[in-house]
Amino acid sequence: MEKVVVTGLGAVSCLGNTADEFWDGLIHGRSGISAINMFDSSLYSTRIAGEVKGFVFQGRNPKRLERFSQFAVTAAAEALAQAGLLEGQGEDVRLAGSINPFRVGVSVGSGIGGFPFLEKEHAKFLSRGAGKFHPLTVPIIISNMAAANTAIQFGLQGPNFSLTTACATGNNSLAAALDCLRLGRAEVMVAGGVESTLSPFALNGYIQLKALSTRNEDPAGASRPFSRDRDGFVLAEGGGVLVLETLTHAKRRGAVILAELAGVGLSADAYHLTAPDPEAGGAAEAIRGALRDAGLDKESVDYINAHGTSTPLNDATETLAIKQVFGGGAKSLMVSSIKSMVGHCLGGASGLEAVCSVKTLVEGLIPPTINLHDPDPALDLDYVPNQVREARPRVVLSNAFGFGGHNAVAVFSRFE
């Protein structure tokens, strides 16, 4: 079976708008969480979020791309440039002429799509009447536009699709891209997840679910996975994109290989709309499936980039899943959650976490779980508390679990 390798990384996050800025924030244990500035949140019980700051879209037709699509194009541009697959300057950047565009596909998903734009245009519809809102509302907001606009901007004419599996979207998108490459449907895939759903209606929706932290007086300390007093996740925006290639294609063009996407595991809890299965069977099976797909045994894993949302249910269930799979070896694993620093980007979360996983392999550093000063005594793994750790992992798992019971786990390994 054809090996699939990573040759480019791109990220947009509340810690910075490139993969390197994002990574620098992680290894220095900085929080990107702050008071909400995008709208007046004073009436809400949660008034903090992981907003992307200083973002300026450099692509074509910005008014036709909602913010989540702009994130996708921006992260893809960075990843494709690192991979050496672009030519041209400014708005004229395109896929390099030496690359067959029909063999380059896109699998970039969004959990929700253009929710803020829909909210704004619906208000116009209610106040002004029919035909008085943006005529391109539908094609601007639908979630597949993350993938479509990425293809349009760079002339990528291979397989193109957008998966939506809530907070597992990024990893499901990687899984679909991996399958395309293994099956020969493409030689290069741009893959990941993005999200921008910071709006009054969306915020209030999560508040009604009692899913969000209300630690407004301490934004930087609000997201605290695996802590005794964790009280919910912090809503955030952003996303991450990888360039994946068949090893044959990457070698043929002399690409710099960063890591291997060795396998993926997928499952469903089939249990509840929002809560994970308390027995953790689905999450554990996704981890086992990822290792089977990669042809690796559990002893080969060094680090797990946890889903780690900072909610009472997720952190306990994820810890249980890890123990079910790794048994007595679970306590020798390093496990950390970068959501302690960037919050929860929903459909973009595991896209960012994939970027982090590859960086971990390349740089030999394990990002910490910050704010872990009072660990939950029932959660007793090594969560890499508060300080970056030097290590040379060979195999990294990246977990993603979404509303509806979607479980998707990716395995990255150091490329030899």
KOLKE-160516 format. One record per residue (C-alpha): chain; z, y, x. Coordinates in nm, 4 decimals, always signed. Example, Ala and Ser with C-alpha at 12.3 -4.5 7.8 and 13.67 -1.06 7.14 Angstrom:
<pts>
+------+----------+----------+----------+
: unit :       pz :       py :       px :
+------+----------+----------+----------+
:    A :  +0.7800 :  -0.4500 :  +1.2300 :
:    A :  +0.7140 :  -0.1060 :  +1.3670 :
+------+----------+----------+----------+
</pts>
This chain:
<pts>
+------+----------+----------+----------+
: unit :       pz :       py :       px :
+------+----------+----------+----------+
:    A :  +0.0000 :  +0.0000 :  +0.0000 :
:    A :  -0.0971 :  +0.3439 :  +0.1295 :
:    A :  +0.1906 :  +0.5456 :  +0.2720 :
:    A :  +0.2415 :  +0.8964 :  +0.1321 :
:    A :  +0.3637 :  +1.1761 :  +0.3568 :
:    A :  +0.4823 :  +1.5345 :  +0.3179 :
:    A :  +0.2864 :  +1.8008 :  +0.5051 :
:    A :  +0.3939 :  +2.1256 :  +0.3366 :
:    A :  +0.6916 :  +2.2861 :  +0.1632 :
:    A :  +0.7260 :  +2.5888 :  -0.0626 :
:    A :  +1.0226 :  +2.7329 :  -0.2493 :
:    A :  +1.1323 :  +3.0228 :  -0.4679 :
:    A :  +1.5056 :  +3.0504 :  -0.5299 :
:    A :  +1.8007 :  +3.2812 :  -0.5749 :
:    A :  +1.8652 :  +3.2321 :  -0.2009 :
:    A :  +1.5200 :  +3.3509 :  -0.0983 :
:    A :  +1.1528 :  +3.3334 :  -0.1819 :
:    A :  +1.0328 :  +3.1004 :  +0.0933 :
:    A :  +1.1379 :  +2.7522 :  +0.1981 :
:    A :  +1.2892 :  +2.8853 :  +0.5212 :
:    A :  +1.4918 :  +3.1567 :  +0.3434 :
:    A :  +1.6132 :  +2.9010 :  +0.0912 :
:    A :  +1.7119 :  +2.6579 :  +0.3678 :
:    A :  +1.8873 :  +2.9279 :  +0.5705 :
:    A :  +2.1027 :  +3.0125 :  +0.2700 :
:    A :  +2.1911 :  +2.6476 :  +0.2175 :
:    A :  +2.2992 :  +2.5685 :  +0.5708 :
:    A :  +2.5077 :  +2.8861 :  +0.5861 :
:    A :  +2.6808 :  +2.7979 :  +0.2616 :
:    A :  +2.5740 :  +3.1124 :  +0.0784 :
:    A :  +2.5772 :  +3.1406 :  -0.2978 :
:    A :  +2.2844 :  +3.3005 :  -0.4784 :
:    A :  +2.4774 :  +3.3294 :  -0.8053 :
:    A :  +2.5472 :  +3.6815 :  -0.9317 :
:    A :  +2.5956 :  +3.8865 :  -1.2461 :
:    A :  +2.2870 :  +3.8836 :  -1.4693 :
:    A :  +2.0636 :  +4.1864 :  -1.4148 :
:    A :  +1.7493 :  +4.0783 :  -1.6023 :
:    A :  +1.8965 :  +4.1692 :  -1.9417 :
:    A :  +2.2184 :  +4.2890 :  -2.0995 :
:    A :  +2.4481 :  +3.9866 :  -2.1121 :
:    A :  +2.7659 :  +4.1765 :  -2.1994 :
:    A :  +2.7958 :  +4.0132 :  -2.5427 :
:    A :  +2.7945 :  +3.6580 :  -2.4072 :
:    A :  +3.0714 :  +3.4356 :  -2.2773 :
:    A :  +2.8592 :  +3.3569 :  -1.9706 :
:    A :  +2.7254 :  +3.6579 :  -1.7808 :
:    A :  +2.6205 :  +3.5051 :  -1.4485 :
:    A :  +2.3074 :  +3.3256 :  -1.3275 :
:    A :  +2.0986 :  +3.2371 :  -1.0260 :
:    A :  +1.8330 :  +3.5067 :  -1.0535 :
:    A :  +1.5394 :  +3.5168 :  -0.8128 :
:    A :  +1.5583 :  +3.8571 :  -0.6457 :
:    A :  +1.2884 :  +4.0737 :  -0.4908 :
:    A :  +1.0063 :  +3.8514 :  -0.6095 :
:    A :  +0.6577 :  +4.0071 :  -0.6044 :
:    A :  +0.3662 :  +3.7898 :  -0.7092 :
:    A :  +0.0751 :  +3.8040 :  -0.4637 :
:    A :  -0.1823 :  +3.6005 :  -0.6563 :
:    A :  -0.4622 :  +3.6920 :  -0.8928 :
:    A :  -0.4235 :  +3.8047 :  -1.2568 :
:    A :  -0.0429 :  +3.8453 :  -1.2556 :
:    A :  -0.0367 :  +3.9662 :  -1.6175 :
:    A :  -0.1810 :  +3.6331 :  -1.7297 :
:    A :  +0.0850 :  +3.4280 :  -1.5536 :
:    A :  +0.4367 :  +3.4045 :  -1.6906 :
:    A :  +0.7126 :  +3.4051 :  -1.4291 :
:    A :  +0.7424 :  +3.0253 :  -1.4070 :
:    A :  +0.3671 :  +3.0014 :  -1.3335 :
:    A :  +0.3991 :  +3.2729 :  -1.0713 :
:    A :  +0.6728 :  +3.0705 :  -0.9047 :
:    A :  +0.4487 :  +2.7621 :  -0.9041 :
:    A :  +0.1543 :  +2.9440 :  -0.7476 :
:    A :  +0.3747 :  +3.1162 :  -0.4893 :
:    A :  +0.5512 :  +2.7970 :  -0.3806 :
:    A :  +0.2195 :  +2.6093 :  -0.3742 :
:    A :  +0.0610 :  +2.8795 :  -0.1583 :
:    A :  +0.3404 :  +2.8472 :  +0.0950 :
:    A :  +0.3225 :  +2.4673 :  +0.0993 :
:    A :  -0.0579 :  +2.4555 :  +0.1232 :
:    A :  -0.0548 :  +2.7127 :  +0.4034 :
:    A :  +0.2017 :  +2.5140 :  +0.6020 :
:    A :  -0.0098 :  +2.2037 :  +0.5501 :
:    A :  -0.3137 :  +2.3871 :  +0.6913 :
:    A :  -0.5179 :  +2.3467 :  +0.3731 :
:    A :  -0.5998 :  +2.7106 :  +0.2930 :
:    A :  -0.8451 :  +2.9673 :  +0.4214 :
:    A :  -0.9068 :  +3.3337 :  +0.3428 :
:    A :  -0.6746 :  +3.6286 :  +0.3010 :
:    A :  -0.4784 :  +3.7924 :  +0.0183 :
:    A :  -0.6108 :  +3.7228 :  -0.3291 :
:    A :  -0.9127 :  +3.5439 :  -0.1776 :
:    A :  -0.7085 :  +3.2544 :  -0.0396 :
:    A :  -0.8728 :  +2.9261 :  -0.1364 :
:    A :  -0.8710 :  +2.5596 :  -0.0420 :
:    A :  -1.0270 :  +2.5132 :  +0.3017 :
:    A :  -1.3977 :  +2.4382 :  +0.2842 :
:    A :  -1.3571 :  +2.1197 :  +0.4879 :
:    A :  -1.1465 :  +1.9624 :  +0.2116 :
:    A :  -1.3049 :  +1.7993 :  -0.0952 :
:    A :  -1.1553 :  +1.9932 :  -0.3902 :
:    A :  -1.2008 :  +1.6968 :  -0.6260 :
:    A :  -0.9626 :  +1.4956 :  -0.4074 :
:    A :  -0.6791 :  +1.7525 :  -0.4265 :
:    A :  -0.4670 :  +1.7376 :  -0.7411 :
:    A :  -0.1637 :  +1.9103 :  -0.8889 :
:    A :  +0.1483 :  +1.7649 :  -1.0494 :
:    A :  +0.3803 :  +2.0595 :  -1.1059 :
:    A :  +0.6029 :  +2.0572 :  -1.4124 :
:    A :  +0.8355 :  +2.2877 :  -1.5996 :
:    A :  +1.1158 :  +2.1781 :  -1.8280 :
:    A :  +1.0663 :  +2.4598 :  -2.0791 :
:    A :  +0.7712 :  +2.6819 :  -1.9846 :
:    A :  +0.7477 :  +3.0499 :  -2.0719 :
:    A :  +1.0533 :  +3.0804 :  -2.2938 :
:    A :  +1.1314 :  +3.4489 :  -2.2154 :
:    A :  +0.7713 :  +3.5539 :  -2.2846 :
:    A :  +0.7717 :  +3.3654 :  -2.6146 :
:    A :  +1.1012 :  +3.5286 :  -2.7108 :
:    A :  +0.9616 :  +3.8756 :  -2.6384 :
:    A :  +0.6324 :  +3.8218 :  -2.8210 :
:    A :  +0.8017 :  +3.6594 :  -3.1195 :
:    A :  +1.0162 :  +3.9715 :  -3.1580 :
:    A :  +0.6932 :  +4.1759 :  -3.1727 :
:    A :  +0.5539 :  +3.9388 :  -3.4360 :
:    A :  +0.8646 :  +3.9834 :  -3.6521 :
:    A :  +0.8781 :  +4.3613 :  -3.6163 :
:    A :  +0.5062 :  +4.4502 :  -3.6182 :
:    A :  +0.3414 :  +4.1699 :  -3.8107 :
:    A :  +0.0597 :  +3.9227 :  -3.7564 :
:    A :  -0.1822 :  +3.9907 :  -3.4740 :
:    A :  +0.0406 :  +4.2527 :  -3.3117 :
:    A :  +0.1613 :  +4.0482 :  -3.0166 :
:    A :  -0.0068 :  +3.9353 :  -2.6940 :
:    A :  -0.3280 :  +3.7441 :  -2.7790 :
:    A :  -0.2793 :  +3.5092 :  -2.4820 :
:    A :  +0.0756 :  +3.4152 :  -2.5753 :
:    A :  +0.0024 :  +3.0457 :  -2.6279 :
:    A :  -0.1830 :  +2.9767 :  -2.2993 :
:    A :  +0.0649 :  +3.1914 :  -2.1069 :
:    A :  +0.3789 :  +3.0102 :  -2.2236 :
:    A :  +0.2824 :  +2.6422 :  -2.2377 :
:    A :  +0.4435 :  +2.4434 :  -1.9591 :
:    A :  +0.1239 :  +2.2876 :  -1.8236 :
:    A :  +0.0203 :  +2.6316 :  -1.6991 :
:    A :  +0.2349 :  +2.5795 :  -1.3892 :
:    A :  -0.0140 :  +2.3131 :  -1.2805 :
:    A :  -0.3219 :  +2.4761 :  -1.4325 :
:    A :  -0.2681 :  +2.8148 :  -1.2702 :
:    A :  -0.1995 :  +2.6516 :  -0.9350 :
:    A :  -0.5351 :  +2.4757 :  -0.9560 :
:    A :  -0.7152 :  +2.7914 :  -1.0727 :
:    A :  -0.5716 :  +3.0064 :  -0.7945 :
:    A :  -0.6753 :  +2.7728 :  -0.5124 :
:    A :  -0.9722 :  +2.5804 :  -0.6534 :
:    A :  -0.8010 :  +2.2405 :  -0.6710 :
:    A :  -1.0191 :  +2.0156 :  -0.8869 :
:    A :  -0.8475 :  +1.6779 :  -0.8653 :
:    A :  -0.6030 :  +1.5252 :  -1.1173 :
:    A :  -0.4019 :  +1.7986 :  -1.2842 :
:    A :  -0.1029 :  +1.7572 :  -1.5133 :
:    A :  +0.2417 :  +1.8828 :  -1.5957 :
:    A :  +0.5329 :  +1.6574 :  -1.6869 :
:    A :  +0.8327 :  +1.7756 :  -1.8867 :
:    A :  +1.1500 :  +1.5708 :  -1.8549 :
:    A :  +1.4143 :  +1.8438 :  -1.8653 :
:    A :  +1.6168 :  +1.8527 :  -1.5442 :
:    A :  +1.4358 :  +1.5481 :  -1.4007 :
:    A :  +1.0958 :  +1.7207 :  -1.4191 :
:    A :  +1.0552 :  +1.7855 :  -1.0470 :
:    A :  +1.1179 :  +1.4252 :  -0.9459 :
:    A :  +0.9048 :  +1.2868 :  -1.2281 :
:    A :  +0.6262 :  +1.5121 :  -1.1027 :
:    A :  +0.6677 :  +1.3707 :  -0.7514 :
:    A :  +0.6576 :  +1.0194 :  -0.8963 :
:    A :  +0.3320 :  +1.0854 :  -1.0801 :
:    A :  +0.1791 :  +1.2392 :  -0.7690 :
:    A :  +0.2888 :  +0.9416 :  -0.5606 :
:    A :  +0.1180 :  +0.7065 :  -0.8044 :
:    A :  -0.2030 :  +0.9111 :  -0.7944 :
:    A :  -0.2138 :  +0.8900 :  -0.4165 :
:    A :  -0.1302 :  +0.5213 :  -0.4011 :
:    A :  -0.3939 :  +0.4415 :  -0.6629 :
:    A :  -0.6618 :  +0.6421 :  -0.4819 :
:    A :  -0.7075 :  +0.8995 :  -0.7582 :
:    A :  -0.6544 :  +1.1743 :  -0.4995 :
:    A :  -0.5936 :  +1.2182 :  -0.1276 :
:    A :  -0.3738 :  +1.5273 :  -0.1580 :
:    A :  -0.1319 :  +1.6248 :  -0.4364 :
:    A :  +0.0595 :  +1.9494 :  -0.4815 :
:    A :  +0.3772 :  +1.8372 :  -0.6567 :
:    A :  +0.7133 :  +1.9690 :  -0.7725 :
:    A :  +0.8892 :  +2.1607 :  -1.0458 :
:    A :  +0.9522 :  +2.5227 :  -1.1435 :
:    A :  +1.1487 :  +2.7084 :  -1.4085 :
:    A :  +1.2249 :  +3.0603 :  -1.5276 :
:    A :  +1.4077 :  +3.0641 :  -1.8571 :
:    A :  +1.6634 :  +3.3415 :  -1.8132 :
:    A :  +1.6630 :  +3.5220 :  -2.1474 :
:    A :  +1.9240 :  +3.6120 :  -2.4101 :
:    A :  +1.8159 :  +3.3374 :  -2.6499 :
:    A :  +1.8020 :  +3.0667 :  -2.3828 :
:    A :  +2.1350 :  +3.1705 :  -2.2337 :
:    A :  +2.2987 :  +3.1662 :  -2.5749 :
:    A :  +2.1501 :  +2.8258 :  -2.6474 :
:    A :  +2.3218 :  +2.6741 :  -2.3452 :
:    A :  +2.6415 :  +2.8595 :  -2.4325 :
:    A :  +2.6374 :  +2.6962 :  -2.7756 :
:    A :  +2.6104 :  +2.3582 :  -2.6052 :
:    A :  +2.9216 :  +2.4515 :  -2.4049 :
:    A :  +2.7268 :  +2.3586 :  -2.0932 :
:    A :  +2.7746 :  +2.6750 :  -1.8845 :
:    A :  +3.0499 :  +2.7978 :  -1.6582 :
:    A :  +3.2348 :  +3.1037 :  -1.7870 :
:    A :  +3.3782 :  +3.1984 :  -1.4474 :
:    A :  +3.2207 :  +3.5450 :  -1.4716 :
:    A :  +3.4772 :  +3.7138 :  -1.2486 :
:    A :  +3.3749 :  +3.4892 :  -0.9554 :
:    A :  +2.9979 :  +3.4306 :  -0.9657 :
:    A :  +2.9757 :  +3.2896 :  -0.6133 :
:    A :  +3.2536 :  +3.0421 :  -0.6912 :
:    A :  +3.1429 :  +2.9454 :  -1.0418 :
:    A :  +2.9331 :  +2.6406 :  -0.9573 :
:    A :  +3.1762 :  +2.3890 :  -0.8109 :
:    A :  +3.0470 :  +2.0322 :  -0.8316 :
:    A :  +3.3000 :  +1.7511 :  -0.7970 :
:    A :  +3.5929 :  +1.9949 :  -0.8273 :
:    A :  +3.8939 :  +1.9330 :  -1.0468 :
:    A :  +3.8399 :  +2.2608 :  -1.2363 :
:    A :  +3.4598 :  +2.2561 :  -1.2740 :
:    A :  +3.3714 :  +2.4048 :  -1.6120 :
:    A :  +2.9936 :  +2.3819 :  -1.6450 :
:    A :  +2.6707 :  +2.4582 :  -1.4650 :
:    A :  +2.5237 :  +2.7978 :  -1.3794 :
:    A :  +2.1793 :  +2.8655 :  -1.5264 :
:    A :  +1.9241 :  +2.9573 :  -1.2600 :
:    A :  +1.5524 :  +3.0016 :  -1.1994 :
:    A :  +1.3188 :  +2.8979 :  -0.9196 :
:    A :  +1.1472 :  +2.5853 :  -0.7990 :
:    A :  +1.0052 :  +2.3862 :  -0.5136 :
:    A :  +0.6657 :  +2.2389 :  -0.4315 :
:    A :  +0.5558 :  +1.9797 :  -0.1762 :
:    A :  +0.2139 :  +1.8954 :  -0.0397 :
:    A :  +0.1818 :  +1.5171 :  -0.0435 :
:    A :  -0.1015 :  +1.3321 :  +0.1282 :
:    A :  -0.2042 :  +0.9784 :  +0.1966 :
:    A :  -0.1196 :  +0.8954 :  +0.5546 :
:    A :  -0.4864 :  +0.8187 :  +0.6178 :
:    A :  -0.5953 :  +1.1650 :  +0.5040 :
:    A :  -0.3184 :  +1.3432 :  +0.6932 :
:    A :  -0.3992 :  +1.1617 :  +1.0167 :
:    A :  -0.7725 :  +1.2144 :  +0.9770 :
:    A :  -0.7314 :  +1.5907 :  +0.9738 :
:    A :  -0.4510 :  +1.6007 :  +1.2323 :
:    A :  -0.1834 :  +1.7328 :  +0.9970 :
:    A :  +0.1769 :  +1.7817 :  +1.1050 :
:    A :  +0.3796 :  +1.5244 :  +0.9103 :
:    A :  +0.7271 :  +1.6329 :  +0.8014 :
:    A :  +0.8551 :  +1.3193 :  +0.6264 :
:    A :  +0.7508 :  +1.0277 :  +0.4104 :
:    A :  +0.7946 :  +1.0077 :  +0.0340 :
:    A :  +0.8836 :  +0.6418 :  +0.0490 :
:    A :  +0.9469 :  +0.5644 :  -0.3164 :
:    A :  +1.0689 :  +0.6681 :  -0.6593 :
:    A :  +1.2804 :  +0.5098 :  -0.9289 :
:    A :  +1.2638 :  +0.5954 :  -1.2999 :
:    A :  +1.4725 :  +0.4956 :  -1.5998 :
:    A :  +1.6116 :  +0.6164 :  -1.9317 :
:    A :  +1.9690 :  +0.6141 :  -2.0570 :
:    A :  +1.8503 :  +0.5792 :  -2.4198 :
:    A :  +2.1932 :  +0.7084 :  -2.5124 :
:    A :  +2.2321 :  +1.0758 :  -2.6174 :
:    A :  +2.0528 :  +1.4123 :  -2.6412 :
:    A :  +2.2623 :  +1.5833 :  -2.3756 :
:    A :  +2.5360 :  +1.3530 :  -2.2443 :
:    A :  +2.4757 :  +1.0921 :  -1.9737 :
:    A :  +2.5590 :  +0.7298 :  -2.0433 :
:    A :  +2.9263 :  +0.7027 :  -1.9398 :
:    A :  +2.8568 :  +0.3530 :  -1.8029 :
:    A :  +2.5977 :  +0.5077 :  -1.5654 :
:    A :  +2.3622 :  +0.2126 :  -1.6080 :
:    A :  +2.0436 :  +0.4176 :  -1.6293 :
:    A :  +2.1253 :  +0.6374 :  -1.3308 :
:    A :  +2.2207 :  +0.3361 :  -1.1214 :
:    A :  +1.8979 :  +0.1554 :  -1.2134 :
:    A :  +1.6891 :  +0.4588 :  -1.1110 :
:    A :  +1.8577 :  +0.4541 :  -0.7695 :
:    A :  +1.8004 :  +0.0794 :  -0.7323 :
:    A :  +1.4400 :  +0.1206 :  -0.8468 :
:    A :  +1.3755 :  +0.3923 :  -0.5915 :
:    A :  +1.5027 :  +0.1708 :  -0.3108 :
:    A :  +1.2930 :  -0.1238 :  -0.4342 :
:    A :  +0.9837 :  +0.0955 :  -0.4499 :
:    A :  +1.0477 :  +0.2188 :  -0.0976 :
:    A :  +1.1100 :  -0.1335 :  +0.0333 :
:    A :  +1.4504 :  -0.0283 :  +0.1645 :
:    A :  +1.7947 :  -0.1792 :  +0.1358 :
:    A :  +2.0968 :  +0.0230 :  +0.0317 :
:    A :  +2.2411 :  +0.0146 :  +0.3830 :
:    A :  +1.9515 :  +0.2273 :  +0.5078 :
:    A :  +2.0556 :  +0.5340 :  +0.3036 :
:    A :  +2.2461 :  +0.8024 :  +0.4952 :
:    A :  +2.2571 :  +1.0983 :  +0.2568 :
:    A :  +2.2266 :  +1.1605 :  -0.1160 :
:    A :  +2.1176 :  +1.4994 :  -0.2420 :
:    A :  +2.3123 :  +1.4765 :  -0.5656 :
:    A :  +2.2155 :  +1.6055 :  -0.9066 :
:    A :  +2.5705 :  +1.7463 :  -0.8987 :
:    A :  +2.5595 :  +1.9960 :  -1.1853 :
:    A :  +2.9277 :  +2.0997 :  -1.1883 :
:    A :  +2.9780 :  +1.9655 :  -1.5398 :
:    A :  +3.2663 :  +1.7312 :  -1.6175 :
:    A :  +3.0382 :  +1.4518 :  -1.7412 :
:    A :  +2.7553 :  +1.4585 :  -1.4863 :
:    A :  +2.9651 :  +1.4630 :  -1.1708 :
:    A :  +3.1813 :  +1.1728 :  -1.2873 :
:    A :  +2.8851 :  +0.9659 :  -1.4086 :
:    A :  +2.6770 :  +1.0291 :  -1.0965 :
:    A :  +2.9671 :  +0.9283 :  -0.8751 :
:    A :  +3.0053 :  +0.6096 :  -1.0803 :
:    A :  +2.6328 :  +0.5333 :  -1.0452 :
:    A :  +2.6510 :  +0.5715 :  -0.6673 :
:    A :  +2.9499 :  +0.3367 :  -0.6529 :
:    A :  +2.7737 :  +0.0803 :  -0.8709 :
:    A :  +2.4739 :  +0.0710 :  -0.6377 :
:    A :  +2.6401 :  +0.1045 :  -0.2978 :
:    A :  +2.9693 :  -0.0697 :  -0.3669 :
:    A :  +3.2120 :  -0.0442 :  -0.0770 :
:    A :  +2.9493 :  +0.1413 :  +0.1267 :
:    A :  +2.9531 :  +0.4392 :  -0.1095 :
:    A :  +3.2363 :  +0.6079 :  +0.0772 :
:    A :  +3.0413 :  +0.6055 :  +0.4030 :
:    A :  +2.7549 :  +0.8033 :  +0.2467 :
:    A :  +2.7206 :  +1.1776 :  +0.2708 :
:    A :  +2.6695 :  +1.3251 :  -0.0775 :
:    A :  +2.6288 :  +1.6954 :  -0.1515 :
:    A :  +2.5092 :  +1.9248 :  -0.4289 :
:    A :  +2.3091 :  +2.2357 :  -0.3487 :
:    A :  +2.3598 :  +2.3486 :  -0.7086 :
:    A :  +2.6911 :  +2.4798 :  -0.5792 :
:    A :  +2.4795 :  +2.7505 :  -0.4119 :
:    A :  +2.1659 :  +2.7899 :  -0.6244 :
:    A :  +2.2880 :  +2.6914 :  -0.9703 :
:    A :  +2.0813 :  +2.4726 :  -1.1990 :
:    A :  +1.7085 :  +2.5501 :  -1.2138 :
:    A :  +1.6497 :  +2.2897 :  -1.4873 :
:    A :  +1.2894 :  +2.1708 :  -1.4461 :
:    A :  +1.2755 :  +2.3362 :  -1.1049 :
:    A :  +1.5987 :  +2.1825 :  -0.9756 :
:    A :  +1.4668 :  +1.8625 :  -0.8215 :
:    A :  +1.1653 :  +2.0498 :  -0.6847 :
:    A :  +1.4046 :  +2.2605 :  -0.4793 :
:    A :  +1.6125 :  +1.9551 :  -0.3965 :
:    A :  +1.3025 :  +1.7757 :  -0.2679 :
:    A :  +1.2369 :  +2.0669 :  -0.0322 :
:    A :  +1.5997 :  +2.0464 :  +0.0786 :
:    A :  +1.5758 :  +1.6698 :  +0.1319 :
:    A :  +1.2746 :  +1.7037 :  +0.3611 :
:    A :  +1.4371 :  +1.9911 :  +0.5509 :
:    A :  +1.7462 :  +1.7753 :  +0.5992 :
:    A :  +1.5350 :  +1.5075 :  +0.7672 :
:    A :  +1.3468 :  +1.7579 :  +0.9827 :
:    A :  +1.6395 :  +1.9774 :  +1.0875 :
:    A :  +1.9197 :  +1.7223 :  +1.1160 :
:    A :  +2.1613 :  +1.9234 :  +0.9032 :
:    A :  +2.3375 :  +1.8301 :  +0.5795 :
:    A :  +2.3886 :  +2.1249 :  +0.3421 :
:    A :  +2.7418 :  +2.1449 :  +0.2034 :
:    A :  +2.8876 :  +2.1386 :  -0.1429 :
:    A :  +3.0524 :  +2.4791 :  -0.1415 :
:    A :  +3.3502 :  +2.5781 :  -0.3593 :
:    A :  +3.4965 :  +2.2296 :  -0.3166 :
:    A :  +3.8525 :  +2.3377 :  -0.2405 :
:    A :  +4.0328 :  +2.1349 :  -0.5073 :
:    A :  +3.8496 :  +1.8010 :  -0.5390 :
:    A :  +3.8747 :  +1.5990 :  -0.8553 :
:    A :  +4.1026 :  +1.3107 :  -0.7504 :
:    A :  +3.8933 :  +1.0721 :  -0.9608 :
:    A :  +3.5844 :  +1.1573 :  -0.7532 :
:    A :  +3.6472 :  +1.0290 :  -0.4037 :
:    A :  +3.3187 :  +1.0220 :  -0.2119 :
:    A :  +3.2272 :  +1.2317 :  +0.0926 :
:    A :  +3.0790 :  +1.5380 :  -0.0784 :
:    A :  +3.0349 :  +1.7322 :  +0.2510 :
:    A :  +3.2783 :  +2.0032 :  +0.1415 :
:    A :  +3.2192 :  +2.3690 :  +0.2243 :
:    A :  +3.0651 :  +2.3401 :  +0.5725 :
:    A :  +2.7232 :  +2.2320 :  +0.6952 :
:    A :  +2.7300 :  +1.9055 :  +0.8895 :
:    A :  +2.5149 :  +1.7994 :  +1.1806 :
:    A :  +2.3623 :  +1.4572 :  +1.1251 :
:    A :  +2.0364 :  +1.2726 :  +1.1793 :
:    A :  +1.9708 :  +1.0931 :  +0.8505 :
:    A :  +1.6811 :  +0.8540 :  +0.8419 :
:    A :  +1.6751 :  +0.8033 :  +0.4648 :
:    A :  +1.7641 :  +1.0572 :  +0.1934 :
:    A :  +1.7944 :  +0.9972 :  -0.1803 :
:    A :  +1.7411 :  +1.2879 :  -0.4187 :
:    A :  +1.8851 :  +1.2332 :  -0.7674 :
:    A :  +1.7714 :  +1.4047 :  -1.0868 :
:    A :  +1.9020 :  +1.3373 :  -1.4370 :
:    A :  +1.7874 :  +1.5277 :  -1.7452 :
:    A :  +1.8829 :  +1.5973 :  -2.1054 :
:    A :  +1.7588 :  +1.3119 :  -2.3192 :
:    A :  +1.8596 :  +1.0571 :  -2.0578 :
:    A :  +1.5689 :  +1.0964 :  -1.8154 :
:    A :  +1.6566 :  +0.9603 :  -1.4703 :
:    A :  +1.4332 :  +1.0092 :  -1.1665 :
:    A :  +1.5286 :  +0.9401 :  -0.8051 :
:    A :  +1.3119 :  +1.0086 :  -0.4999 :
:    A :  +1.3492 :  +0.8496 :  -0.1555 :
:    A :  +1.2443 :  +1.0458 :  +0.1513 :
:    A :  +1.2493 :  +0.8955 :  +0.4988 :
:    A :  +1.1980 :  +1.0260 :  +0.8464 :
:    A :  +0.8388 :  +0.9704 :  +0.9509 :
:    A :  +0.7964 :  +0.7472 :  +1.2537 :
+------+----------+----------+----------+
</pts>
